[in-house]
């Protein structure tokens, strides 16, 4: 393997490293191990990693583990802080709490009670090169689907608040059980090009009958039956925009297709942190005429 790796250019080598980290986050990710993966000397690898990521290797690994810990704290309320700390490779809850507070200005327990998602999101604006992915697009007939919806309007950094609220409704109402009902997200605007106050996103769950008027703000909508282009994404939701952009900017024109009057939407096949971030599966749909 190393002989093949040595023939790759710098960006390709670093892409291998990021992929290795994603798949081995709970393993030994020392400088020795990762420089061997990239076929660089330890000195040069450390410098190159910082140049490509904008942060040090140590900080990058810590932030990835703290990201998973953050989701476990909020979305796995019965998981103990001790177990979450050990899962994040900390030797004690105390060391975990210090690192967490230094990173996010909240203790783990405070974050669990009332997470401040917007400053949290700011910590994850570093870049990491990714390899070229195979774009396998299918055209399918999608059935008419009734969905319960919580409409989000506002900065993308506040989206997790809406997701939390929708999850709470789902658990309490039992009208859209996650184990037997599909989960969707309707995307009305691109957060990279939309004013934060105007970003729109619907958090959705499949239901079998219309939801009655309620105090949660949950309303009824329908994903209409029709032809849809679908592409499957493996990995972090942070990278979904690559495939969305491909569908809109390349696939449509190459295949002489026209858009239907319905927003792009995601179907979440599984969820973080129930699975590792690199194991996430998300189907991306755009409606066709």
Phi, psi and omega in degrees: 000317185300324179298321178291319181297322182298336181278350182280157176280175186300315182296319179297321179296317180292327176299319176300320181296313180298321178295319179297317179299314180304320186272350184228035186299334180265004182258184177289114180241049181288166177301322179299313183295312186286327176292329176291320177302319183273351184059044173241159169292155181301320182297310183291324181298315182301317180292315181296319180299316179296322180293318182286324186267332186085357176218166181287162177302314181302313182294321180298312180296318180297317180294323177297317180290324177288333176296312178298318179299321180299314180293323178296319180300317186274316189261351173240070189298340182268355178278129185289154177298324178299312180297321179294320179298314180294323178296332180268012175073026174262147185279343182204159175298330181294314180293324176296315181297319179297314181293320181296315181293323178297322182284319191238002179061024173219145172286159177305320181292321177293320179296321179298320181286316185209082183293138174261092190287327185295308176295331176299314183298328181300333181288345187249033178262017174284162182249151176213126181295141178237152181287166176288127183261151176285126182261091183260100184261132175247145171255121186231163171265114182263133182282154173302129186227122176280132182229144169269136192228136165248114183281129176252129174228117181143184186306143179298334178295343179261001185298323181297333175297317179293321178297316177303313182297318180294320178298317179299317177299316182300317181291318185283322183279330183060021181272344180219066184300130187296332183290335185233004181234139180290152180242131185230162169224122178265126188252110182266340184208158180270119182297340181282339184237002183252141174304135184309322182289347184250004179291127182241136179205132177259125173269124194225150171223140179296138175228158182267342178211157182302145179275134179290160177304140188211169181274357182276342186086015179280130180236173180258139171217174181227134166274115187289149174295148178161186178275135179223142168274133184230133175228136183267135178246131175251125176120194187303143174295341178295342183256007182300328185298336180298314181284325176299315180297321178299314181300312184286317190267345184228306188297316183303311182289322180294334183249013176052046180251151177243148184281142170278166183273068178204141185291158169303144175217157179251144167245121184269111184282326176215181192222145172268134012262018178298327172237160177298153186300323181287349179264000179298142177234126180224128175265132181252130183237140165230136182284144181240149176285000000 
